[in-house]
Structures are given as C-alpha cells and as structure tokens.
Amino acid sequence: MKDWLEHIDKKLEGIAFDNIELSQTDHYIYKSYYKNGTYLTLDLTNNKTRVRKIECGKYWWTNEEVKDYEYSSIKAVFDKRKEYLIDFLQVSFESGYGEQHELDFSEPNIITLNSFLNILINFGWTESHYKYQDDYYKVQIECPTAGSFFNMEIILMNTAEQDLPMFGDKAEKKIRTWWADLTINDSKRKIEKVVVRPIKTTIT
C-alpha cells in the first residue's frame, strides 16, 4: 500500500456501492462512497498521504436519477483523541477539521484508522432524535464496537449558534433540553430512530 486512497479502496473492495463520487482540486482529494443509506466521505491531501477528515453517517435519496442526497443532522468523524477513535458531531461543513482528525500514512496509522473504519463497516450505530413540539433539540447515539457499546448525547444548535455562538447560547440550550426532558412534557415529546447500517453487506 502506498497511500490512504489505495488502502481504503482495498479495504472496501467487494462492496457493491450504490454510488461513488470523486473530485480533486490543486490541493485536496474528496471521495464519497454510498451504500444502502450509509455514506463515507474522505478528505485527503493531494498526495493522498494525509487524512484531513473522514466522516460518515446516514443519507436519503432525494432524486436518485441525478444522485441528490439529504443527510442526517449527525455525523461520525475520525478523532484520534477519543477512546474508540470516533466522535459524533452535528453536521456542518467545518466540523471535523483540526489536528485531532488528521492522520499521516504509515503502518501504525493504518491499524489506527482501521479501528475507526471497522465501526462503520461492521457495526453501524443508532441515533435517537428527540423532538419537543416542533423543534429537534438533542440526539442520543448508541454505538457498538468490538465487544462493547458506548453512548453519547448531542444538544443540537442552529446554524448561527454553531458558526457565531453568542454568550449564553449553550446554557440556554441546556436549560431548554432539561425542560423538554421533564416528565410533564412527555406528551409533547417525540423520539425518531435513525439506524446507520454497516456498509459491509456483500463481500466477495
């Protein structure tokens, strides 16, 4: 193996993807794989020897003829600081970038990245989207790994709160989440399950 793209393509070999997209600029390469509602997107340097970001999650076809998609509000990203090398973030273009998400190509790092990829390839995860009245306010994630589970909760923020947070935004969201979770609001609260299926379904 000489670079990340060759390694990942080899690891995914034999999977009958519904669609694969590849684009390249002067500095970066982007490749996305789509299978049965689950996507994996790579962001690599142009020489393919450094991961800038890897993210994955749930998608839905909006127009299959021209391959248009709608994505879940949550995505999983590779993060070498985390115990299981995976973090879950609210979707935005900038989320998932930073030194903790980057990885240079080497034999030890192949083992590291494979641990992250194996969750997507072999396990998947479940997202529980909580809605109070007309507003989605949090997502709880249950993610299996080899021999164990871990759980995570994300309090959702709107675009302005993510990109240009104001003082008190996070506190206000926590208070609203506490209120929406109270037993007295059970009748106004709904939970929608989103299952992100593993992409390893047909290996030859």
RODO-2510 file (C-alpha; in nm, 4 decimals, decimal comma):
residues 204
     n   res          X          Y          Z
     1     m     0,0000     0,0000     0,0000
     2     k     0,1427     0,3388    -0,0962
     3     d    -0,1240     0,5874     0,0200
     4     w    -0,4553     0,6260     0,2044
     5     l    -0,6759     0,6142    -0,1031
     6     e    -0,5284     0,2849    -0,2184
     7     h    -0,5574     0,1383     0,1315
     8     i    -0,9214     0,2438     0,1828
     9     d    -1,0260     0,1301    -0,1641
    10     k    -0,8662    -0,2070    -0,0881
    11     k    -1,0432    -0,2281     0,2484
    12     l    -1,3776    -0,1582     0,0801
    13     e    -1,3120    -0,3963    -0,2071
    14     g    -1,6044    -0,6258    -0,2831
    15     i    -1,8772    -0,3940    -0,1527
    16     a    -2,1361    -0,3160    -0,4203
    17     f    -2,1758     0,0578    -0,3593
    18     d    -2,4834     0,2401    -0,4865
    19     n    -2,2673     0,5339    -0,5909
    20     i    -1,9065     0,6574    -0,5640
    21     e    -1,8053     1,0201    -0,6230
    22     l    -1,4515     1,1521    -0,6684
    23     s    -1,3352     1,5128    -0,7055
    24     q    -0,9971     1,6826    -0,6858
    25     t    -0,8590     2,0346    -0,6503
    26     d    -0,4990     2,1541    -0,6703
    27     h    -0,4509     2,0622    -0,3047
    28     y    -0,7158     1,8124    -0,1930
    29     i    -0,8981     1,4951    -0,2948
    30     y    -1,2551     1,4171    -0,1936
    31     k    -1,4108     1,0747    -0,2333
    32     s    -1,7527     0,9574    -0,1149
    33     y    -1,8988     0,6077    -0,1047
    34     y    -2,2759     0,5454    -0,0718
    35     k    -2,4344     0,2147     0,0291
    36     n    -2,7888     0,1376     0,1491
    37     g    -2,8366     0,4742     0,3217
    38     t    -2,4865     0,4925     0,4730
    39     y    -2,2118     0,7183     0,3372
    40     l    -1,8370     0,7517     0,3917
    41     t    -1,6530     1,0651     0,2773
    42     l    -1,2743     1,1086     0,2639
    43     d    -1,0892     1,4402     0,2566
    44     l    -0,7213     1,3821     0,1716
    45     t    -0,4230     1,5905     0,0733
    46     n    -0,3432     1,5816    -0,2972
    47     n    -0,0578     1,3321    -0,2483
    48     k    -0,3062     1,1025    -0,0635
    49     t    -0,0678     1,0519     0,2307
    50     r    -0,2554     1,2619     0,4878
    51     v    -0,6147     1,2314     0,6070
    52     r    -0,7658     1,5755     0,6705
    53     k    -1,1110     1,4487     0,7631
    54     i    -1,3110     1,1274     0,7393
    55     e    -1,6817     1,1438     0,8116
    56     c    -1,9742     0,9074     0,7738
    57     g    -2,3430     0,8873     0,8518
    58     k    -2,6944     0,8452     0,7161
    59     y    -2,8264     0,9724     0,3823
    60     w    -3,1539     0,9554     0,1906
    61     w    -3,2078     0,9814    -0,1835
    62     t    -3,3996     1,2958    -0,2802
    63     n    -3,3573     1,2378    -0,6533
    64     e    -3,1968     0,9077    -0,7460
    65     e    -3,1735     0,9972    -1,1151
    66     v    -2,9275     1,2797    -1,0518
    67     k    -2,7884     1,1366    -0,7223
    68     d    -2,9116     1,4107    -0,4885
    69     y    -2,8963     1,3399    -0,1156
    70     e    -3,0294     1,4545     0,2178
    71     y    -2,8161     1,3802     0,5231
    72     s    -2,8833     1,3156     0,8909
    73     s    -2,8090     1,6076     1,1243
    74     i    -2,5401     1,3942     1,2937
    75     k    -2,2180     1,2542     1,1510
    76     a    -1,9373     1,0374     1,2824
    77     v    -1,5794     1,1561     1,2355
    78     f    -1,2400     1,0022     1,2964
    79     d    -1,0804     1,1547     1,6088
    80     k    -0,7515     1,0128     1,7379
    81     r    -0,8074     1,1656     2,0845
    82     k    -1,1155     0,9528     2,1539
    83     e    -1,1140     0,6159     2,3251
    84     y    -1,2757     0,4405     2,0289
    85     l    -1,1225     0,6820     1,7709
    86     i    -1,4711     0,8054     1,6773
    87     d    -1,6622     1,1206     1,7640
    88     f    -2,0155     1,2290     1,6744
    89     l    -2,0815     1,5880     1,5701
    90     q    -2,3701     1,7969     1,4480
    91     v    -2,3392     1,8324     1,0726
    92     s    -2,1689     2,1436     0,9378
    93     f    -1,9014     2,1832     0,6728
    94     e    -1,6305     2,2970     0,9134
    95     s    -1,6927     2,0393     1,1857
    96     g    -1,4461     1,7533     1,1790
    97     y    -1,1399     1,9561     1,0773
    98     g    -0,8391     2,0017     1,3036
    99     e    -0,5198     1,8266     1,4069
   100     q    -0,7102     1,5643     1,6081
   101     h    -0,8818     1,4462     1,2889
   102     e    -0,5671     1,4250     1,0751
   103     l    -0,3508     1,1198     1,0170
   104     d    -0,0358     1,0621     0,8140
   105     f     0,0051     0,7431     0,6148
   106     s     0,2173     0,4826     0,7947
   107     e     0,1897     0,1201     0,9022
   108     p     0,0958     0,2017     1,2658
   109     n    -0,1590     0,4584     1,1484
   110     i    -0,3176     0,2048     0,9126
   111     i    -0,4052    -0,0014     1,2217
   112     t    -0,5417     0,3117     1,3922
   113     l    -0,7638     0,4126     1,1021
   114     n    -0,8855     0,0554     1,0512
   115     s    -1,0245     0,0589     1,4056
   116     f    -1,2400     0,3591     1,3139
   117     l    -1,3438     0,2176     0,9759
   118     n    -1,4436    -0,1151     1,1285
   119     i    -1,7231     0,0547     1,3260
   120     l    -1,8768     0,1826     1,0036
   121     i    -1,8063    -0,1303     0,8016
   122     n    -1,9124    -0,3935     1,0559
   123     f    -2,1313    -0,2322     1,3246
   124     g    -2,3009     0,0980     1,2391
   125     w    -2,4915     0,2831     1,5143
   126     t    -2,8343     0,4132     1,6173
   127     e    -2,9377     0,7781     1,6547
   128     s    -3,2407     0,8764     1,8666
   129     h    -3,3592     1,2229     1,7570
   130     y    -3,5628     1,3996     2,0288
   131     k    -3,8277     1,6486     1,9227
   132     y    -4,0147     1,8808     2,1601
   133     q    -4,3179     2,0422     1,9985
   134     d    -4,1773     2,1378     1,6540
   135     d    -3,8087     2,1522     1,7404
   136     y    -3,5419     1,8810     1,7396
   137     y    -3,3364     1,9550     2,0475
   138     k    -3,0993     1,6632     2,1076
   139     v    -2,9691     1,3356     1,9660
   140     q    -2,8625     1,0314     2,1656
   141     i    -2,6266     0,7860     1,9976
   142     e    -2,5676     0,4208     2,0774
   143     c    -2,2644     0,2811     1,9010
   144     p    -2,1450    -0,0800     1,9244
   145     t    -1,7769    -0,1639     1,8989
   146     a    -1,5981    -0,4963     1,9256
   147     g    -1,7346    -0,6393     2,2497
   148     s    -1,8912    -0,3238     2,3970
   149     f    -2,1235    -0,0252     2,3485
   150     f    -2,0768     0,3426     2,4127
   151     n    -2,3346     0,6190     2,4284
   152     m    -2,3210     0,9886     2,3552
   153     e    -2,5628     1,2824     2,3668
   154     i    -2,5513     1,5896     2,1437
   155     i    -2,7549     1,9023     2,2214
   156     l    -2,8498     2,0481     1,8847
   157     m    -2,7814     2,4076     1,7871
   158     n    -2,8991     2,6072     1,4876
   159     t    -2,6570     2,7270     1,2214
   160     a    -2,5982     3,0700     1,3771
   161     e    -2,5342     2,9166     1,7189
   162     q    -2,2780     2,6802     1,5666
   163     d    -2,0954     2,9326     1,3484
   164     l    -2,1284     3,2516     1,5573
   165     p    -2,2050     3,1435     1,9136
   166     m    -2,3247     3,4164     2,1459
   167     f    -2,2638     3,4272     2,5195
   168     g    -2,5285     3,2156     2,6876
   169     d    -2,6263     3,0089     2,3828
   170     k    -2,5037     2,6799     2,5284
   171     a    -2,6567     2,7474     2,8688
   172     e    -2,9910     2,8332     2,7086
   173     k    -2,9846     2,5097     2,5081
   174     k    -2,9057     2,3039     2,8180
   175     i    -3,1937     2,4620     3,0049
   176     r    -3,4289     2,4003     2,7130
   177     t    -3,3161     2,0379     2,6930
   178     w    -3,3725     1,9939     3,0666
   179     w    -3,7240     2,1362     3,0291
   180     a    -3,8108     1,9255     2,7235
   181     d    -3,6952     1,6089     2,9031
   182     l    -3,9228     1,6614     3,2034
   183     t    -4,1944     1,4015     3,2593
   184     i    -4,4661     1,6689     3,2336
   185     n    -4,3662     1,7196     2,8690
   186     d    -4,3910     1,3524     2,7685
   187     s    -4,6982     1,4159     2,5533
   188     k    -4,5201     1,6941     2,3601
   189     r    -4,2002     1,4966     2,3051
   190     k    -4,1330     1,2523     2,0206
   191     i    -3,8347     1,0282     1,9520
   192     e    -3,7369     0,9297     1,5993
   193     k    -3,4891     0,6477     1,5459
   194     v    -3,2293     0,6652     1,2700
   195     v    -3,0324     0,3463     1,2089
   196     v    -2,6967     0,3847     1,0355
   197     r    -2,6401     0,0403     0,8944
   198     p    -2,2940    -0,1112     0,8494
   199     i    -2,1853    -0,0988     0,4878
   200     k    -2,0333    -0,4465     0,4808
   201     t    -2,3259    -0,6430     0,3430
   202     t    -2,1889    -0,8242     0,0399
   203     i    -1,8200    -0,9105     0,0354
   204     t    -1,6926    -1,1426    -0,2349
***
